[in-house]
Amino acid sequence: GVRVGLIKLAQKAHPVIMHRLERIAAHVHGSEARQPLWAGLMDSGVAAKQLSTDGKARPTPGCRCTAEKWRYVCCCYPCLEHAGRSDEFDWTPDLISARPAHLPSWLTPLEAIRTSSDNLKQNASESTRLQMRSSLPQEPAEEELLKIKHGSLTRFASKDGQILGQMATSVHARFAGISTFARLPQLHEVLSWQRENQLPCQGHIDIGILGVPFDSGCSYRPGARFGPESIRANSRLIRPYLIASRQRPFYERQVVDAGDIDTNPFGIDKAVEQIVAGCREKLRVVDHLVVMGGDHTLSYPAMKATAEKFGPLVLIHFDSHLDTFPPMYDQDVWHGSPFRHCWEDNLLTKDGSTHIGIRATTHTENDFRESDAMGIATITADEVHENGVKNCLEIVRNRYLLAGGKAPVYLSIDIDVLDPSVAPGTGTPEFGGLLAHQLLEFVRGLKGLPIVGADIVEVAPAYDHAGITSMAAANLIMEEIALINSSLADSGREAQ
């Protein structure tokens, strides 16, 4: 019964498998000779020859199996080849280089290539190596950087010596030293360096990175006051060449870390005054500011100072919330209302502004009607997912033309526009946001617009994991700097 059933199941199986089933059945019925079952499952050389479907003899000597026994479970190449399973053998580089007798012919080219490569490494002279290196593409002369000693630090500088840049990585390890954004010089360092060397660009700075460690306008999870510190720490890995835009903005424009603005953590209205005054002061020395927060309250005073210098602004706003909300808890200015105040103070053009990434929930449908009445249209996160970034970019650009096509642009990025899976370290996360590649494509697609100022806000490191939110913010700031650099080039202003 059992034996007949097992044999029927194995009729279409490999002969070796059928043979084993017969042995197992015999062992169960007691008709097998008194020996361990494992020994009965080992085929003798003669049996293996008889069971082989291709007529091969047992494996040749050299296999770890005995001369009289062949084990089907052996994983050596001769046994696997005998069983028709040679493709299961793992040919490692060491085995191939040993040139075994059973080396398959299809592996010979790989072995020859490897041997040739090894011989080349062993026999190549120093002159040959130098010749090979000289055949590699060389960095164009116009892209060479100088190394300049200023104070106790060695920094890279543009070839003409007019722009002071990042700390030299070959001298100062990335993880060492005071944290400035992307290891750029501080404002006072560049000003003193320009005076000492009596440079023609003395007293002129193109772009300043300004921190605003303020989060008293936050309505949910606080902690964005530590955002600037964390963004700087996670910007240490930023290198000078931006692959996507093929530019080195740190050596085409003088970019500095302009420090932080001191703000009153106990009074929002007082802090707003301090931020406006701080931005005005920096804008007397620095042409353009990129502000890092801090909660979104700071966008109102930062845009106020920017509009005073450049005129009414077109707002391009990435966020999961509209931030045009009315007062909350009898507080007019908070992180949910900065753009309502910008509209009320006539800091925005009458039309042309856009929100991107709005999602999840809001208080009422009237929130959208009010935002529309302020001249700010809305592209939801779902619309970005469904229609694609390129189509949404076209909407943003067409809306910009409604403002006349020449208005200055302010770019504001709330880090919570990204999905919490990408940027968990924020105060008011919302599910279903943009992914990293979508936001990068969107921001890079703004190239050509006259961007005069930017910010990135709501980075709260206490809720972050391994610094991924701060790292995202740091790289987005780099993208914002690149956009301003491109805008200056498009306006006809030569790089220093």
C-alpha angles and dihedrals in degrees: 000000000000092000094048090048093051092048092051091051090052099045093104094036129100111288091241092055091048090050090054093049089054091051092049092049091049090050091051093050092046095239092116119099116263102271135110113286092236090059090052090053092057110093120222118233091257093049091048090053091051093047094048112108094208099044095247119155121237117288116293120252114283095064114116088238117097121263092251101038130058118197117209089203093060112113099202116122097249092052093046090047090050090053093047092250101108091129089068094065115106109227104201122193090251092055092047093049089053089064098220120199091247095054106139116239093237090064095055096087092054091048091048092050092048092048091048091051092049091050091049091053092048098044103035111113124220090255091054091052091050090049091052091050092050089056091062118097110274124220109260112256092238090061097054117122128213126224113227128186110221117172109318094333134083113217138181116247135186116271092256090052093236098113124057113207145171127338110273108258091206089063106029120041114235092239094052133079135031114326113247123159108287087344090286121157120269120250095254091050093057094044092052092044091052091050094047092051095038091228121186089236091057112155093009123119123174103197132012128194107216126190123212108188096193130126106154089114091063116120099194129014113014126206105096088114085080092053099097092050093050095044090053092049091050094046094069092098095056111118125203101249116077106206100200097052096029095228140116102217093177089064099035094053131025103253122183141176102246095194126231136310114236109233135184108250092197100055127045096193092050091047091052090055090050093050092050091049092045093050091047091052093050093045089060088066103022121057097209134019131211106193125202122197174269117161125332093266088087093066090075097057092036091054090045091059091042093050090050088060102037106021131242112352137222106225122218104187126187111194145121089234132052095231091203093105126139123250119304124207087358089298112131098191117050137129092278096057112045096114094045087060092045088055093045091051092048093243090135131067114251091255141358103075123123140196115212128193101022110160152137110040140344135179099261142337088256088074088073094045091053092048091050090051088056090058094255116125123201132231109186125215089246090057090052090050094046102039101031132239096275094058092046090048090056089055091051092049093047090050090052089059089060087071091059099271095263104070119121115254129224116200117206121183121188105196090222088074082084119079114262088244087066100033113019095159100090139101102240109026119186127198122243101033134154119292123233096260092049094053093045092050090048095049093045089049089064090071110129096037115114098250110183101170142010144179141193118206149173099048105153108183095193090074095041129106120221089338094286094140093048090046090052090050092049092052092046089054088054088053091050091051089050091052092052090047090052090046091054091049091049091051089059096254110141121227114254 
